[in-house]
């Protein structure tokens, strides 16, 4: 979900902050009733990206596909 293995964050408190964010995210997903955390993370991530794109006014993949002849 956070792709820690490829992270290049190595200085100061940043690694601990990333771990805290990851653990918080997992805790919130479990609290919300998700049992498969990886699958839930992908689902929530996709939904957040679509919402952000809508807020920014950028066309989403779905709307671009529906505009095609």
Biopython code that builds the backbone (N, CA, C, O; Angstrom):
import numpy as np
from Bio.PDB.StructureBuilder import StructureBuilder

atoms = [
    (1, "UNK", "N", (0.824, -1.178, 0.000)),
    (1, "UNK", "CA", (0.000, 0.000, 0.000)),
    (1, "UNK", "C", (0.875, 1.252, 0.000)),
    (1, "UNK", "O", (0.601, 2.180, -0.760)),
    (2, "UNK", "N", (1.888, 1.303, 0.806)),
    (2, "UNK", "CA", (2.761, 2.468, 0.868)),
    (2, "UNK", "C", (4.081, 2.232, 0.147)),
    (2, "UNK", "O", (4.894, 3.150, 0.042)),
    (3, "UNK", "N", (4.308, 1.031, -0.346)),
    (3, "UNK", "CA", (5.506, 0.680, -1.109)),
    (3, "UNK", "C", (6.796, 1.023, -0.342)),
    (3, "UNK", "O", (7.702, 1.666, -0.873)),
    (4, "UNK", "N", (6.849, 0.581, 0.905)),
    (4, "UNK", "CA", (7.971, 0.906, 1.774)),
    (4, "UNK", "C", (9.311, 0.425, 1.235)),
    (4, "UNK", "O", (10.336, 1.069, 1.456)),
    (5, "UNK", "N", (9.311, -0.702, 0.529)),
    (5, "UNK", "CA", (10.565, -1.266, 0.060)),
    (5, "UNK", "C", (11.285, -0.350, -0.922)),
    (5, "UNK", "O", (12.514, -0.362, -0.990)),
    (6, "UNK", "N", (10.539, 0.440, -1.681)),
    (6, "UNK", "CA", (11.165, 1.342, -2.649)),
    (6, "UNK", "C", (11.296, 2.769, -2.130)),
    (6, "UNK", "O", (11.766, 3.650, -2.851)),
    (7, "UNK", "N", (10.888, 3.003, -0.893)),
    (7, "UNK", "CA", (10.941, 4.349, -0.329)),
    (7, "UNK", "C", (12.384, 4.822, -0.199)),
    (7, "UNK", "O", (13.269, 4.064, 0.197)),
    (8, "UNK", "N", (12.601, 6.082, -0.539)),
    (8, "UNK", "CA", (13.933, 6.665, -0.407)),
    (8, "UNK", "C", (14.000, 7.647, 0.761)),
    (8, "UNK", "O", (14.946, 8.427, 0.877)),
    (9, "UNK", "N", (12.997, 7.599, 1.611)),
    (9, "UNK", "CA", (12.942, 8.465, 2.779)),
    (9, "UNK", "C", (13.784, 7.836, 3.870)),
    (9, "UNK", "O", (13.450, 6.763, 4.372)),
    (10, "UNK", "N", (14.878, 8.493, 4.242)),
    (10, "UNK", "CA", (15.792, 7.883, 5.202)),
    (10, "UNK", "C", (16.332, 8.863, 6.247)),
    (10, "UNK", "O", (17.131, 8.465, 7.095)),
    (11, "UNK", "N", (15.922, 10.113, 6.207)),
    (11, "UNK", "CA", (16.523, 11.103, 7.103)),
    (11, "UNK", "C", (15.545, 11.612, 8.145)),
    (11, "UNK", "O", (14.335, 11.662, 7.924)),
    (12, "UNK", "N", (16.095, 11.985, 9.275)),
    (12, "UNK", "CA", (15.300, 12.594, 10.329)),
    (12, "UNK", "C", (14.206, 11.677, 10.850)),
    (12, "UNK", "O", (14.392, 10.468, 10.988)),
    (13, "UNK", "N", (13.068, 12.280, 11.133)),
    (13, "UNK", "CA", (11.935, 11.529, 11.690)),
    (13, "UNK", "C", (11.007, 10.993, 10.618)),
    (13, "UNK", "O", (10.020, 10.330, 10.936)),
    (14, "UNK", "N", (11.296, 11.261, 9.371)),
    (14, "UNK", "CA", (10.384, 10.905, 8.295)),
    (14, "UNK", "C", (10.057, 9.413, 8.244)),
    (14, "UNK", "O", (8.891, 9.074, 8.043)),
    (15, "UNK", "N", (11.020, 8.502, 8.415)),
    (15, "UNK", "CA", (10.646, 7.079, 8.400)),
    (15, "UNK", "C", (9.629, 6.719, 9.494)),
    (15, "UNK", "O", (8.713, 5.933, 9.256)),
    (16, "UNK", "N", (9.792, 7.292, 10.683)),
    (16, "UNK", "CA", (8.851, 7.016, 11.772)),
    (16, "UNK", "C", (7.478, 7.602, 11.461)),
    (16, "UNK", "O", (6.455, 7.006, 11.797)),
    (17, "UNK", "N", (7.456, 8.755, 10.829)),
    (17, "UNK", "CA", (6.178, 9.371, 10.455)),
    (17, "UNK", "C", (5.463, 8.491, 9.428)),
    (17, "UNK", "O", (4.252, 8.294, 9.515)),
    (18, "UNK", "N", (6.207, 7.968, 8.463)),
    (18, "UNK", "CA", (5.608, 7.096, 7.448)),
    (18, "UNK", "C", (5.039, 5.833, 8.088)),
    (18, "UNK", "O", (3.963, 5.377, 7.701)),
    (19, "UNK", "N", (5.745, 5.267, 9.057)),
    (19, "UNK", "CA", (5.248, 4.079, 9.760)),
    (19, "UNK", "C", (3.979, 4.419, 10.529)),
    (19, "UNK", "O", (3.027, 3.638, 10.536)),
    (20, "UNK", "N", (3.961, 5.574, 11.171)),
    (20, "UNK", "CA", (2.767, 5.985, 11.919)),
    (20, "UNK", "C", (1.578, 6.173, 10.979)),
    (20, "UNK", "O", (0.464, 5.767, 11.311)),
    (21, "UNK", "N", (1.797, 6.780, 9.812)),
    (21, "UNK", "CA", (0.720, 6.954, 8.833)),
    (21, "UNK", "C", (0.211, 5.612, 8.328)),
    (21, "UNK", "O", (-0.995, 5.407, 8.192)),
    (22, "UNK", "N", (1.138, 4.701, 8.050)),
    (22, "UNK", "CA", (0.760, 3.367, 7.572)),
    (22, "UNK", "C", (-0.071, 2.634, 8.622)),
    (22, "UNK", "O", (-1.116, 2.066, 8.309)),
    (23, "UNK", "N", (0.399, 2.650, 9.871)),
    (23, "UNK", "CA", (-0.323, 1.960, 10.939)),
    (23, "UNK", "C", (-1.689, 2.586, 11.194)),
    (23, "UNK", "O", (-2.658, 1.878, 11.470)),
    (24, "UNK", "N", (-1.769, 3.902, 11.102)),
    (24, "UNK", "CA", (-3.050, 4.588, 11.270)),
    (24, "UNK", "C", (-4.013, 4.194, 10.160)),
    (24, "UNK", "O", (-5.187, 3.923, 10.411)),
    (25, "UNK", "N", (-3.511, 4.164, 8.939)),
    (25, "UNK", "CA", (-4.338, 3.784, 7.792)),
    (25, "UNK", "C", (-4.871, 2.364, 7.960)),
    (25, "UNK", "O", (-6.056, 2.111, 7.742)),
    (26, "UNK", "N", (-4.008, 1.452, 8.342)),
    (26, "UNK", "CA", (-4.428, 0.062, 8.546)),
    (26, "UNK", "C", (-5.462, -0.015, 9.667)),
    (26, "UNK", "O", (-6.449, -0.743, 9.557)),
    (27, "UNK", "N", (-5.236, 0.730, 10.736)),
    (27, "UNK", "CA", (-6.192, 0.741, 11.844)),
    (27, "UNK", "C", (-7.554, 1.275, 11.425)),
    (27, "UNK", "O", (-8.584, 0.724, 11.815)),
    (28, "UNK", "N", (-7.567, 2.345, 10.634)),
    (28, "UNK", "CA", (-8.831, 2.918, 10.162)),
    (28, "UNK", "C", (-9.547, 1.942, 9.238)),
    (28, "UNK", "O", (-10.765, 1.791, 9.327)),
    (29, "UNK", "N", (-8.811, 1.280, 8.355)),
    (29, "UNK", "CA", (-9.433, 0.296, 7.461)),
    (29, "UNK", "C", (-10.037, -0.858, 8.262)),
    (29, "UNK", "O", (-11.135, -1.318, 7.949)),
    (30, "UNK", "N", (-9.334, -1.325, 9.286)),
    (30, "UNK", "CA", (-9.876, -2.403, 10.133)),
    (30, "UNK", "C", (-11.098, -1.926, 10.897)),
    (30, "UNK", "O", (-12.083, -2.654, 11.018)),
    (31, "UNK", "N", (-11.037, -0.703, 11.413)),
    (31, "UNK", "CA", (-12.168, -0.124, 12.147)),
    (31, "UNK", "C", (-13.396, -0.009, 11.243)),
    (31, "UNK", "O", (-14.530, -0.179, 11.691)),
    (32, "UNK", "N", (-13.149, 0.285, 9.954)),
    (32, "UNK", "CA", (-14.246, 0.425, 8.995)),
    (32, "UNK", "C", (-14.807, -0.931, 8.565)),
    (32, "UNK", "O", (-15.794, -0.990, 7.832)),
    (33, "UNK", "N", (-14.182, -2.022, 9.020)),
    (33, "UNK", "CA", (-14.720, -3.346, 8.755)),
    (33, "UNK", "C", (-14.024, -4.118, 7.650)),
    (33, "UNK", "O", (-14.429, -5.234, 7.323)),
    (34, "UNK", "N", (-12.986, -3.541, 7.072)),
    (34, "UNK", "CA", (-12.248, -4.267, 6.032)),
    (34, "UNK", "C", (-11.411, -5.356, 6.665)),
    (34, "UNK", "O", (-10.779, -5.141, 7.699)),
    (35, "UNK", "N", (-11.405, -6.527, 6.048)),
    (35, "UNK", "CA", (-10.590, -7.630, 6.545)),
    (35, "UNK", "C", (-9.353, -7.853, 5.668)),
    (35, "UNK", "O", (-8.295, -8.240, 6.165)),
    (36, "UNK", "N", (-9.489, -7.613, 4.397)),
    (36, "UNK", "CA", (-8.366, -7.769, 3.462)),
    (36, "UNK", "C", (-7.771, -6.383, 3.220)),
    (36, "UNK", "O", (-8.240, -5.625, 2.370)),
    (37, "UNK", "N", (-6.730, -6.075, 3.986)),
    (37, "UNK", "CA", (-6.185, -4.728, 4.033)),
    (37, "UNK", "C", (-5.590, -4.298, 2.690)),
    (37, "UNK", "O", (-5.800, -3.159, 2.273)),
    (38, "UNK", "N", (-4.864, -5.164, 2.013)),
    (38, "UNK", "CA", (-4.261, -4.790, 0.729)),
    (38, "UNK", "C", (-5.339, -4.453, -0.295)),
    (38, "UNK", "O", (-5.239, -3.449, -1.001)),
    (39, "UNK", "N", (-6.355, -5.282, -0.372)),
    (39, "UNK", "CA", (-7.449, -5.040, -1.313)),
    (39, "UNK", "C", (-8.187, -3.751, -0.949)),
    (39, "UNK", "O", (-8.526, -2.957, -1.827)),
    (40, "UNK", "N", (-8.433, -3.549, 0.333)),
    (40, "UNK", "CA", (-9.114, -2.338, 0.790)),
    (40, "UNK", "C", (-8.290, -1.103, 0.465)),
    (40, "UNK", "O", (-8.834, -0.079, 0.051)),
    (41, "UNK", "N", (-6.986, -1.196, 0.651)),
    (41, "UNK", "CA", (-6.105, -0.068, 0.343)),
    (41, "UNK", "C", (-6.170, 0.322, -1.118)),
    (41, "UNK", "O", (-6.208, 1.506, -1.452)),
    (42, "UNK", "N", (-6.183, -0.675, -1.990)),
    (42, "UNK", "CA", (-6.283, -0.375, -3.425)),
    (42, "UNK", "C", (-7.621, 0.261, -3.754)),
    (42, "UNK", "O", (-7.690, 1.215, -4.528)),
    (43, "UNK", "N", (-8.676, -0.268, -3.167)),
    (43, "UNK", "CA", (-10.022, 0.252, -3.421)),
    (43, "UNK", "C", (-10.162, 1.693, -2.941)),
    (43, "UNK", "O", (-10.658, 2.554, -3.669)),
    (44, "UNK", "N", (-9.728, 1.944, -1.727)),
    (44, "UNK", "CA", (-9.824, 3.288, -1.153)),
    (44, "UNK", "C", (-8.933, 4.252, -1.912)),
    (44, "UNK", "O", (-9.314, 5.399, -2.146)),
    (45, "UNK", "N", (-7.753, 3.796, -2.299)),
    (45, "UNK", "CA", (-6.832, 4.640, -3.058)),
    (45, "UNK", "C", (-7.440, 5.068, -4.383)),
    (45, "UNK", "O", (-7.338, 6.232, -4.771)),
    (46, "UNK", "N", (-8.070, 4.134, -5.076)),
    (46, "UNK", "CA", (-8.711, 4.441, -6.351)),
    (46, "UNK", "C", (-9.846, 5.434, -6.154)),
    (46, "UNK", "O", (-9.989, 6.381, -6.927)),
    (47, "UNK", "N", (-10.648, 5.218, -5.126)),
    (47, "UNK", "CA", (-11.766, 6.123, -4.848)),
    (47, "UNK", "C", (-11.259, 7.522, -4.510)),
    (47, "UNK", "O", (-11.840, 8.513, -4.951)),
    (48, "UNK", "N", (-10.186, 7.610, -3.733)),
    (48, "UNK", "CA", (-9.626, 8.919, -3.372)),
    (48, "UNK", "C", (-9.067, 9.627, -4.599)),
    (48, "UNK", "O", (-9.247, 10.835, -4.756)),
    (49, "UNK", "N", (-8.393, 8.889, -5.462)),
    (49, "UNK", "CA", (-7.836, 9.492, -6.674)),
    (49, "UNK", "C", (-8.952, 10.028, -7.569)),
    (49, "UNK", "O", (-8.830, 11.120, -8.123)),
    (50, "UNK", "N", (-10.034, 9.269, -7.712)),
    (50, "UNK", "CA", (-11.159, 9.730, -8.530)),
    (50, "UNK", "C", (-11.795, 10.975, -7.926)),
    (50, "UNK", "O", (-12.161, 11.899, -8.652)),
    (51, "UNK", "N", (-11.929, 11.006, -6.609)),
    (51, "UNK", "CA", (-12.513, 12.167, -5.938)),
    (51, "UNK", "C", (-11.626, 13.393, -6.106)),
    (51, "UNK", "O", (-12.121, 14.494, -6.345)),
    (52, "UNK", "N", (-10.332, 13.206, -5.982)),
    (52, "UNK", "CA", (-9.402, 14.311, -6.151)),
    (52, "UNK", "C", (-9.460, 14.850, -7.574)),
    (52, "UNK", "O", (-9.469, 16.064, -7.782)),
    (53, "UNK", "N", (-9.498, 13.957, -8.545)),
    (53, "UNK", "CA", (-9.584, 14.389, -9.941)),
    (53, "UNK", "C", (-10.877, 15.154, -10.191)),
    (53, "UNK", "O", (-10.879, 16.132, -10.939)),
    (54, "UNK", "N", (-11.964, 14.728, -9.583)),
    (54, "UNK", "CA", (-13.247, 15.419, -9.745)),
    (54, "UNK", "C", (-13.181, 16.813, -9.125)),
    (54, "UNK", "O", (-13.692, 17.778, -9.694)),
    (55, "UNK", "N", (-12.553, 16.912, -7.964)),
    (55, "UNK", "CA", (-12.427, 18.210, -7.296)),
    (55, "UNK", "C", (-11.555, 19.171, -8.090)),
    (55, "UNK", "O", (-11.810, 20.375, -8.115)),
    (56, "UNK", "N", (-10.534, 18.641, -8.732)),
    (56, "UNK", "CA", (-9.624, 19.478, -9.508)),
    (56, "UNK", "C", (-10.186, 19.810, -10.878)),
    (56, "UNK", "O", (-9.639, 20.657, -11.584)),
    (57, "UNK", "N", (-11.264, 19.158, -11.258)),
    (57, "UNK", "CA", (-11.877, 19.421, -12.546)),
    (57, "UNK", "C", (-11.191, 18.727, -13.704)),
    (57, "UNK", "O", (-11.458, 19.041, -14.864)),
    (58, "UNK", "N", (-10.314, 17.793, -13.403)),
    (58, "UNK", "CA", (-9.633, 17.054, -14.461)),
    (58, "UNK", "C", (-10.524, 15.911, -14.922)),
    (58, "UNK", "O", (-11.220, 15.304, -14.109)),
    (59, "UNK", "N", (-10.512, 15.614, -16.206)),
    (59, "UNK", "CA", (-11.344, 14.507, -16.684)),
    (59, "UNK", "C", (-10.826, 13.173, -16.159)),
    (59, "UNK", "O", (-9.620, 12.927, -16.143)),
    (60, "UNK", "N", (-11.730, 12.334, -15.740)),
    (60, "UNK", "CA", (-11.342, 11.007, -15.261)),
    (60, "UNK", "C", (-11.279, 10.053, -16.453)),
    (60, "UNK", "O", (-11.723, 10.385, -17.552)),
    (61, "UNK", "N", (-10.732, 8.889, -16.224)),
    (61, "UNK", "CA", (-10.650, 7.872, -17.266)),
    (61, "UNK", "C", (-12.060, 7.487, -17.736)),
    (61, "UNK", "O", (-12.282, 7.287, -18.930)),
    (62, "UNK", "N", (-13.010, 7.383, -16.797)),
    (62, "UNK", "CA", (-14.367, 6.971, -17.127)),
    (62, "UNK", "C", (-15.055, 8.001, -18.029)),
    (62, "UNK", "O", (-15.698, 7.637, -19.014)),
    (63, "UNK", "N", (-14.916, 9.293, -17.685)),
    (63, "UNK", "CA", (-15.592, 10.295, -18.484)),
    (63, "UNK", "C", (-14.955, 10.430, -19.856)),
    (63, "UNK", "O", (-15.640, 10.739, -20.832)),
    (64, "UNK", "N", (-13.653, 10.203, -19.939)),
    (64, "UNK", "CA", (-12.982, 10.273, -21.232)),
    (64, "UNK", "C", (-13.452, 9.127, -22.118)),
    (64, "UNK", "O", (-13.627, 9.307, -23.324)),
    (65, "UNK", "N", (-13.656, 7.949, -21.530)),
    (65, "UNK", "CA", (-14.092, 6.792, -22.307)),
    (65, "UNK", "C", (-15.518, 6.977, -22.782)),
    (65, "UNK", "O", (-15.861, 6.536, -23.879)),
    (66, "UNK", "N", (-16.371, 7.627, -21.974)),
    (66, "UNK", "CA", (-17.763, 7.793, -22.368)),
    (66, "UNK", "C", (-17.924, 8.854, -23.447)),
    (66, "UNK", "O", (-18.938, 8.869, -24.146)),
    (67, "UNK", "N", (-16.948, 9.738, -23.597)),
    (67, "UNK", "CA", (-17.012, 10.765, -24.622)),
    (67, "UNK", "C", (-16.581, 10.238, -26.000)),
    (67, "UNK", "O", (-16.798, 10.896, -27.017)),
    (68, "UNK", "N", (-15.976, 9.059, -26.021)),
    (68, "UNK", "CA", (-15.497, 8.505, -27.284)),
    (68, "UNK", "C", (-16.679, 8.101, -28.167)),
    (68, "UNK", "O", (-17.698, 7.631, -27.661)),
    (69, "UNK", "N", (-16.548, 8.282, -29.482)),
    (69, "UNK", "CA", (-17.654, 7.930, -30.385)),
    (69, "UNK", "C", (-17.913, 6.442, -30.445)),
    (69, "UNK", "O", (-18.811, 6.000, -31.162)),
]
sb = StructureBuilder()
sb.init_structure("model")
sb.init_model(0)
sb.init_chain("A")
sb.init_seg("    ")
for serial, (resi, resn, name, xyz) in enumerate(atoms, 1):
    if name == "N":
        sb.init_residue(resn, " ", resi, " ")
    sb.init_atom(name, np.array(xyz, "f"), 0.0, 1.0, " ", f" {name:<3s}", serial, name[0])
structure = sb.get_structure()
